[in-house]
Amino acid sequence: MSIERYGLQLDELRELTAEILERKLIDYLDLALWDSAQMVREGTFRGKTMLSVFTSLPRKGVRVGAAGKIMSAHRAVQLLDEGCDFVLIARAGILTRDFPLQVMADPRYESPTLPVTAGYLRRGGLSERFINHLQGWPSFVLPGSL
């Protein structure tokens, strides 16, 4: 579920999510957050984390996970502590394809700081086509490093 886009209202999304969880219509809920630490700025849930708005719901056995700027072992553990059953990685997995293994081996592991060079991405096994695509992401690929 992508929360911050498409003009959706947080109260409505939470209500719909609560109904889906209550009725056990899904096996798991993937919260596609742009930033897993984002605070709600207005409305009913102002001052709470976007994550807590959903992890506080009764789940009826449905697993809940989240993505959103999870770039370190520490942040992954925080999400589990904040009520997630699993953690989804995106940017960190692009930067370090064995990110989960790095996290398990070193509880202080942190992904490389963005932006990275195109050479770094090539050494990580990314294709030229994907690297070119990533250039469109703000602050991901160091300009002029192709």
Long-range contacts (C-beta under 8 A, 24 or more apart in sequence): 1-29, 1-30, 1-31, 1-32, 2-32, 3-31, 3-32, 3-33, 3-50, 4-33, 4-34, 4-38, 4-50, 10-40, 10-43, 10-44, 10-45, 10-50, 10-53, 11-43, 11-44, 11-45, 14-45, 14-53, 14-54, 14-57, 17-54, 17-57, 18-57, 18-58, 20-62, 21-57, 21-58, 21-59, 21-60, 21-62, 22-58, 22-60, 24-60, 24-61, 24-62, 26-62, 27-62, 27-63, 28-62, 28-63, 28-64, 28-65, 28-85, 28-86, 29-54, 29-62, 29-63, 29-64, 29-65, 30-65, 30-66, 30-67, 30-88, 31-64, 31-65, 31-66, 31-67, 31-68, 32-66, 32-67, 32-68, 32-88, 33-66, 33-67, 33-68, 34-68, 34-69, 35-68, 35-69, 36-66, 36-67, 36-68, 36-69, 36-70, 36-75, 36-79, 37-68, 37-69, 37-75, 38-68, 49-82, 51-79, 51-82, 51-83, 51-84, 52-82, 52-83, 55-82, 55-83, 55-84, 56-83, 71-110, 71-111, 72-108, 72-109, 72-110, 72-111, 73-102, 73-103, 73-106, 73-107, 73-108, 73-109, 73-110, 74-107, 74-108, 74-110, 76-103, 77-107, 91-140, 94-121, 94-124, 94-126, 94-134, 95-120, 95-121, 95-124, 96-124, 97-124, 97-125, 114-139, 114-140, 115-139, 115-140, 115-141, 115-142, 115-143, 116-140, 116-141, 116-142, 117-141, 117-142, 117-145, 118-142, 118-145, 118-146, 119-145
